[in-house]
Amino acid sequence: MDVDVLIVGGGPAGSYLARYLVSSGFDGDVLVIDKRGVVYAPVICGELLPSEGLLSDWIPRELHNVLLETMRSTLRREFIVNELRSLRLIVAGRDVGTFPFRTYLVDKGAMIKGAIEDAMSRGARVRFGVNAVRCGVKGGLYECLVHDRSGGEYVIRSRVLVGADAYPSVVDRSLGITGGFRPEDLIIATSARARGRYEEDEAVIVMDPGLAPGGFAWIFPRGDGLHNIGVGVRNNLAWRGADPLDHHMKFVREFGLEQVQRAVLMKTLPVGGLLNRYSLGGAYLIGDAVGSVIPTNGAGINPAMITAHLLGRALTGGGDYVRLMNTVFKPLMDRMVLFRRIGDPLLLSRDAMVRALGISKSYLSSAIYEATLSSMRISTLIKFALGYPLIRLVSSPWP
Ligand SMILES: Cc1cc2nc3c(=O)[nH]c(=O)nc-3n(C[C@H](O)[C@H](O)[C@H](O)COP(=O)(O)OP(=O)(O)OC[C@H]3O[C@@H](n4cnc5c(N)ncnc54)[C@H](O)[C@@H]3O)c2cc1C
């Protein structure tokens, strides 16, 4: 089978790109394949998105404009299941503050389905239950060997190949586009639904290396009495002694949650910033496959769509993908990786976190809040720069 553009993966990144291309008069046929049998299920995600205005004062204007465009074209009213107003931060067992946090809890599966259906209605082809096994280049075209659900095996040839298949990407690994991430730049995150006595319009984030080493745990109310809960644990620590499921169950117990489903789902999330390359020839990486998750807060839905938007723009003649990524998105990603690395000693040691809290609770909580908003303000940078020697001090053993 021959196509102009083959998109491997129909998540936020792949579905957005397909929709963008067919809506922008792209000259060529677009095929999306996804190994899942149905559109985006099961959902392994906190399903939290910023409201339209939340980040306007915190991130650069050009990036914010792209964010708004991605939201306007995919986030319909009916996909929002709850509107949140505040964020409660719990650090090493202490309530450190409640902050403004206008966000949405969404039905992510329905949102992706909406984008896929939009893309299909405008001419994109989509095939579910089709798994890309490996890809290569032959005679100037990309060739992907795929397996389908009925046991079939065939090759899809394309002029342009897009890896939107999350991390680690089959497209990336088969073509050797990037060097991949180190284990400390990956999070293993769990996802479940639970009941509990928490406010219906408040997100709760728990930072406690005893519960979620190298990451955080969350309770996001869905507004129907159920909460979307989960724990993110750094991959290099996730399997030492306890495994991510043990951390998850400890969180459930300690926070008085009653899980309504038995199965806890898990997925890998890259938090090391953008990978060293985004493309090779006519092969491109977008979304988690290129490392677009915000390292300080784990948000990846809008960022995946932002990378897809920039690639869509490039493929429709609006510039060069690498240059667009480097000017519009990379500065924010580099800053957030820096913040994450500065904060790592606290995220990895409960003792250090408790000592830092003892020195200044308000300093620490405001720095965490601003990093959660992915703040590019100079004042936040100064806060982290000044906090760095303090963090080094509290994280080394007392003399
Ligand atoms: C537990 C958890 C909680 C999260 N919470 C949030 C949150 O609250 N807010 C937020 O913004 N982000 C959150 N994220 C991050 C967010 O879910 C991801 O960053 C986002 O979904 C990335 O989109 P994507 O399209 O790049 O990848 P994915 O959503 O992973 O989609 C990739 C698609 O590719 C398909 N695929 C993979 N390999 C192949 C293959 N070989 N062949 C064919 N198809 C393939 C998969 O089936 C999948 O449909 C969370 C992540 C996790 C794990």
PDBQT file of the ligand as one rigid body, heavy atoms in Angstrom, charges set to zero:
ROOT
HETATM    1  C1  LIG A 401      -0.787   8.099  34.109  1.00  0.00    +0.000 C 
HETATM    2  C2  LIG A 401      -0.631   9.287  33.221  1.00  0.00    +0.000 A 
HETATM    3  C3  LIG A 401      -1.286  10.468  33.535  1.00  0.00    +0.000 A 
HETATM    4  C4  LIG A 401      -1.194  11.584  32.685  1.00  0.00    +0.000 A 
HETATM    5  N1  LIG A 401      -1.913  12.697  32.989  1.00  0.00    +0.000 NA
HETATM    6  C5  LIG A 401      -1.914  13.740  32.117  1.00  0.00    +0.000 A 
HETATM    7  C6  LIG A 401      -2.745  14.856  32.360  1.00  0.00    +0.000 A 
HETATM    8  O1  LIG A 401      -3.492  14.915  33.344  1.00  0.00    +0.000 OA
HETATM    9  N2  LIG A 401      -2.707  15.886  31.467  1.00  0.00    +0.000 N 
HETATM   10  C7  LIG A 401      -1.914  15.851  30.351  1.00  0.00    +0.000 A 
HETATM   11  O2  LIG A 401      -1.905  16.820  29.575  1.00  0.00    +0.000 OA
HETATM   12  N3  LIG A 401      -1.119  14.787  30.108  1.00  0.00    +0.000 NA
HETATM   13  C8  LIG A 401      -1.118  13.731  30.948  1.00  0.00    +0.000 A 
HETATM   14  N4  LIG A 401      -0.356  12.629  30.674  1.00  0.00    +0.000 N 
HETATM   15  C9  LIG A 401       0.493  12.643  29.469  1.00  0.00    +0.000 C 
HETATM   16  C10 LIG A 401      -0.329  12.371  28.199  1.00  0.00    +0.000 C 
HETATM   17  O3  LIG A 401      -1.199  11.296  28.403  1.00  0.00    +0.000 OA
HETATM   18  C11 LIG A 401       0.598  12.056  27.035  1.00  0.00    +0.000 C 
HETATM   19  O4  LIG A 401       1.698  12.922  27.043  1.00  0.00    +0.000 OA
HETATM   20  C12 LIG A 401      -0.146  12.213  25.690  1.00  0.00    +0.000 C 
HETATM   21  O5  LIG A 401      -1.209  11.295  25.606  1.00  0.00    +0.000 OA
HETATM   22  C13 LIG A 401       0.834  11.998  24.544  1.00  0.00    +0.000 C 
HETATM   23  O6  LIG A 401       0.165  11.915  23.335  1.00  0.00    +0.000 OA
HETATM   24  P1  LIG A 401       0.816  11.072  22.120  1.00  0.00    +0.000 P 
HETATM   25  O7  LIG A 401      -0.174  11.124  21.018  1.00  0.00    +0.000 OA
HETATM   26  O8  LIG A 401       2.187  11.561  21.884  1.00  0.00    +0.000 OA
HETATM   27  O9  LIG A 401       0.976   9.599  22.694  1.00  0.00    +0.000 OA
HETATM   28  P2  LIG A 401      -0.128   8.553  23.175  1.00  0.00    +0.000 P 
HETATM   29  O10 LIG A 401      -1.274   9.250  23.793  1.00  0.00    +0.000 OA
HETATM   30  O11 LIG A 401       0.573   7.531  23.978  1.00  0.00    +0.000 OA
HETATM   31  O12 LIG A 401      -0.636   7.908  21.823  1.00  0.00    +0.000 OA
HETATM   32  C14 LIG A 401       0.225   7.065  21.070  1.00  0.00    +0.000 C 
HETATM   33  C15 LIG A 401      -0.631   6.158  20.207  1.00  0.00    +0.000 C 
HETATM   34  O13 LIG A 401       0.250   5.389  19.401  1.00  0.00    +0.000 OA
HETATM   35  C16 LIG A 401      -0.212   4.061  19.360  1.00  0.00    +0.000 C 
HETATM   36  N5  LIG A 401       0.956   3.192  19.077  1.00  0.00    +0.000 N 
HETATM   37  C17 LIG A 401       2.030   2.995  19.865  1.00  0.00    +0.000 A 
HETATM   38  N6  LIG A 401       2.920   2.156  19.265  1.00  0.00    +0.000 NA
HETATM   39  C18 LIG A 401       2.362   1.840  18.064  1.00  0.00    +0.000 A 
HETATM   40  C19 LIG A 401       2.781   1.005  16.984  1.00  0.00    +0.000 A 
HETATM   41  N7  LIG A 401       3.937   0.326  17.037  1.00  0.00    +0.000 N 
HETATM   42  N8  LIG A 401       1.965   0.885  15.909  1.00  0.00    +0.000 NA
HETATM   43  C20 LIG A 401       0.773   1.542  15.851  1.00  0.00    +0.000 A 
HETATM   44  N9  LIG A 401       0.327   2.345  16.856  1.00  0.00    +0.000 NA
HETATM   45  C21 LIG A 401       1.108   2.493  17.945  1.00  0.00    +0.000 A 
HETATM   46  C22 LIG A 401      -0.824   3.829  20.736  1.00  0.00    +0.000 C 
HETATM   47  O14 LIG A 401      -1.782   2.772  20.695  1.00  0.00    +0.000 OA
HETATM   48  C23 LIG A 401      -1.457   5.185  21.027  1.00  0.00    +0.000 C 
HETATM   49  O15 LIG A 401      -2.812   5.254  20.632  1.00  0.00    +0.000 OA
HETATM   50  C24 LIG A 401      -0.406  11.515  31.513  1.00  0.00    +0.000 A 
HETATM   51  C25 LIG A 401       0.271  10.332  31.203  1.00  0.00    +0.000 A 
HETATM   52  C26 LIG A 401       0.152   9.225  32.038  1.00  0.00    +0.000 A 
HETATM   53  C27 LIG A 401       0.860   7.958  31.667  1.00  0.00    +0.000 C 
ENDROOT
TORSDOF 0
